[in-house]
Amino acid sequence: MSGDAVSVEQAIERYLVARRAAKPSPHTVAAYRRDLVAVLGCVGRALGRDPAGVGLGELESGVLREAFAEFAEERAASSVLRAWSTWNGFFAFWVAERVVAGNPMSAVPRPRVRPSGPKPLMGEDTPERLLEALARGARRARDPWPERDLAVLALALLTGMRSAEMLSLRVESLGGRSGERRIRVVGKGGGERVLPIEVPLEALLEAYLASRRVRFGVVRGSDPLLVDNRGQGLRRGGLQYLVKQCYRHAGVNDRVARGTLVHALRHTFATRLAEDGASVTEIMHLLGHASVTSSQAYIEVTARAQREAAGSNRTYGVLRRLAREGAEE
């Protein structure tokens, strides 16, 4: 099979099928597909053709540069870089299959993205203020459900789960004896980890599930743990909307870094762990990071760590000695 004999649309589908062997999450596969299809649309416009009729052999470097230039116009650098990486992997696959002679992506410029640091909720008392407001029923809605709102926000703040991990939870994900409860989480790449939860969070979750039974009847172990006001499993958009509304009604929306929403809760969890002395290895396991590199960022940004580092400067020793001498005189 040659690149001229297969359309790009067919090549995309075959590539995604081949990727299944690595067991990516449905969200990852959907992201691959979006990036491949979106850039293919730009390729079609660059060629003045219907994208469905573009052959794999037609994807030369000049065409791809023009397509990525259009793709990048209204997108963030991080989104462009992700799409570039997706297409680079796509071509690497077809080069290995000996369908195309080389990978043209090396000739397509990619943006440099500065690594961003953690963006926890701003303000020392913000998590407490948020939870206390929700417990008082601060979120005003047509069908208020404070038990659910409080459970969702507390779960994120006290476990540091990603939004996709929270949405994939089932009622049976909660296990263990009372006072020793734990929650089983399926993370990136299908990896599992078990997170301990303490009695206060256990009580919140039990209160939420009790209120859910009153609203919708029987709750089964295989049911989604987090549901919307119709009893259906929460989805990504619904979770983001819920969290955004909770921030607004609790009066803390000005303390949330732009573009974070649910992730701000995860960053707050990790940053507080670091400030309270957790090791980088402990943070790595609790957050489900594949390596310590990502976890190290939370150690580096904490005020405590920076103060300890700055305070170790030997010049402070001179100032302390001078202060003692002045006090003795």
N, C-alpha and C positions, 0 to 999 in steps of 0.2 A: 504494500500500500504506500502511495506517495502522498505528499501534502497537497498536490493538485487534485487528487481524487477524492478528498474528503472536505466537507464544508466545516467552517469554524464552529457552527452550531453543533454539528455531530461530534466534533473533536472535544468540545466543552462537556457534552454529556458523557462521553467515554472517559474523559479525564476524571470527572466527578465520581463515576462508578469505580474507577481504579483507586480513588482516594479512600473508599469505604474500608479497605483493608486495614487502614491505620485507625479505624474507629473514631473518626472525628464526631463532635456533637452536631446535632441538627442545626444549631445556630452557626457553627463554623461552616458547614456545607452551604447554608443559605448565604452567608457572607461571601464565600468563594463565587457562588453563582451570580450574585448581584454585581460584583466587581467585573467578572468576565463578560457578562451580558451588557453592562453599562459601557464599557470600553469598546465592545464590538459595535454598539450603536454608533459611537463616534467614528469607528473605522468605516462603517457604511457611509456616513456623511462625507468623510474624507475622500472616499472613492466615488461618491455620487451614485451609490448602488444600494439595493435592499440588502441589509446585513445578512439575511437568510441565504443569499447567493454568494457570499464571500468565501473563497476557498482558503484553506490553511496555508497553502503555498503563496498566497498573495500578501501575507502579513510580513512585509519587509520593514526594515528599520524606519525608513522615511514615513511610511504610512502610520506606523505606531507612534512616532514622535508627534505627528499632527493630531492623531487621535488623543493621545495623553495631554497634549496642550489644551484641547477643548475640554477634556474631562477635568482638568485641574482648575479651570476658570472660576468655578463657584464652589470649590471644595477645599476643605482644610488640608494642610500639608500632610497630616497624619493619615487622612483618608486616601490621598494620592499615593503615599508610600505603601499603604496596605494593598492597594490595587496593583501597584508595580510588583510587589512581592508575589501576589497571586498569579499574575501573568508570567513572571519569571519562573515560578514553579510549574506552570502550565507548559511552557516551552521546554523546560528541562525534562519533563516527562516525555514529550514527543520526540525530543532529541534522543533520549535513551531508547525509545521504541524504533528509532531509525526511520521515522516518517518525515522529519525535517532535518536539514543538514546542520543547522546551528541555531543558537538562541539569539534573536535580534535585540533582546531587552538590554544588553550591555550598551547599546547605542541610544537608548532612551533615557534622558536625564531623570533622576529621581530627587525629590526634595530632601533636604537635611532637616530632620526634626530634633529639636533640642529635647532631651529627656525631661519630662515634667516631674516635679516632686509631689509628694502626697499633699492632698488638699482636704484636710479634715474640716469639720464645722469650726467656724471662728468663734472665739469667746470661751473662756474657761468653764462657764456654767451652762453653755448652750445645750448639751445633751440632757441635763437635768431639767432645764427650763422647758425643753420640747416635750419630754415625757410627762412632766407634771401638768402641762397645759392639755395634753391629750387625755390624761386621766380625768380631768375636770370637764371633758366633753367640749373642748375649744373648737374642734372642727365641726362647723355647722354645715349640714348637708340636708338634702330632701329626705334622705333615709339614714339618719346618723347611726353609726355602729362603733362607738368608742372602744369597745373591747377588741375588735378586730384591728382598728387603727393603732392602738397601743401595742398590741401583740406584734404587729408587723415592724414597727419602728424599734421596739425593744429587741426583737430578734436580730435585726440588722446591727444594732449598736453593740450587742453583747456576744455576737458570734463572728461578725466581720464577713459574712457570706456575700458572694457576688449576687447580683439580681437574678441571673440565670439559675444559680444554685437554689435560691429561695423559691423560685417559681417551680422548680422540679421536685420540691419536697412533697412527700405524701404523709398522711396522718401516721402511718406505720413507721415513718422515719424516726419518730420519737420512741425511745426505748429505755429500759432500765427501771430499777425500783424507785419509788418516791424518795426524793432526797438525793438520789444518785442518777438522775436522768441524763441522757445523752441524745444527740441527734446525728443521724448518719447522713452525710452530704456527698453527692456525686459532683465532682468538680470538673475542671478542664480535662479533656482527653479521656473522660470516663473514670478518672482516679477517684477513689473513695477516701474519706477521712471521717473520723468520729469526733464530735465536739462536745465537751461537757457543758451542761447547763445547770445553774444553781437554783435553789428553791424559789427565789422571787420570780425568775423568768418562767419556771415550771408552773407557778401559780397563775401567772398572766395567761399562759397558753391554755391552761385548763379552763380558766374563766372564759376565754375566747371560744373554745370548743363547746362549752356549755351554752353560751349564747347562740352559737351556730345551730345547735340541736333544737333550741327553741324556735329559731327562724325556719329551719329547713328539715327538721326531723332527724332520722338516723344518719350518723356519720360513720362511714366505713374506713377501714385501714388503708384501702387502696385509693381513697379519695385524695385530691390535692389538699395540702395542709392550708394553703392560703387561698381564699375565694373572694369573689366580688359580691356585690349586694344582691345578685341573683342566684348565688350559690354555685356559680361556675368558677373553675380555676382561674386565678389571676393571671393575666398576661403582661408582657413587658410594658406596653403602653399604659395599662391600668395601674400597674405598680408605680410607675413614674408619676402618673397623675395623682395617685393617692399620696405619695410622699411629698410632692410639690404642694398639695393642698394642706397637708399637715404642717409644713414649714410656714406657710402663709398664715394659717389660722392661729398658730402658736406664736406668731410675731417674730420669727427668727429667719425669715427668708433673706434678709440682708446679711446673714452670717454664713451663707452657703456660696462657695466658689462657683462661678459660672460654669455650666456644663457638667456638674457633678451629680446632683440629686442623690440617687441611691448610693453611688460610689462614695459620696462624702461620709456616709455612715460607716462604711468599711474602713475608710482612711482614719476616721475618728477612733474606731476600735483599735486599730493597729498602733496609732500614735500614742494612745493612752497606755497600751501595753508597754511600749518602749519607755515612756516617761516613768512608769512604775517599776522599771527594772527588768522586764522580760528580756531574755537573750534573743539573738537573731535567729537561732535555731527554733526556739519556741514559737516565735512569730511566724516563721516560715511554715511550720506544720499547721498552725491554727488557721492561717490564711490560705493554705493549699498551694503555695508557691513551689515551682519545680526546683528552684535553687535559692541560695541565700542572697543573691544579688539584688533581687527586688525587695526582699525583706530588709536588707541593710539600709535602704533609703529611709525607713521609718526611724531607725536608730540615729541616723545622721541629722535628721531635721528636728529632733526634740530639743527643747530649750535646756533640759537637764543635761543632756550629753554635751551640748555646746558650752554650757556654763562650766562643766567639769573640765573640759578641754582648755577653755580660756583661763580658768582658775589655776591650772597647773603651771602657768608661766612663772619662771623663776623670779622675774622682776617683782612679783607680788611679795616675795620673801623680803625684799629690801623695804617695801612700804610697811609691811607688818613689823619689821624690826624698828623702823623709824617711829611708828606709832607707839610701840612699847616704850622706847626711850623717852618719847615726849610725855607719856603718862607717868613715868618714874620721876621726871624732873619737878 
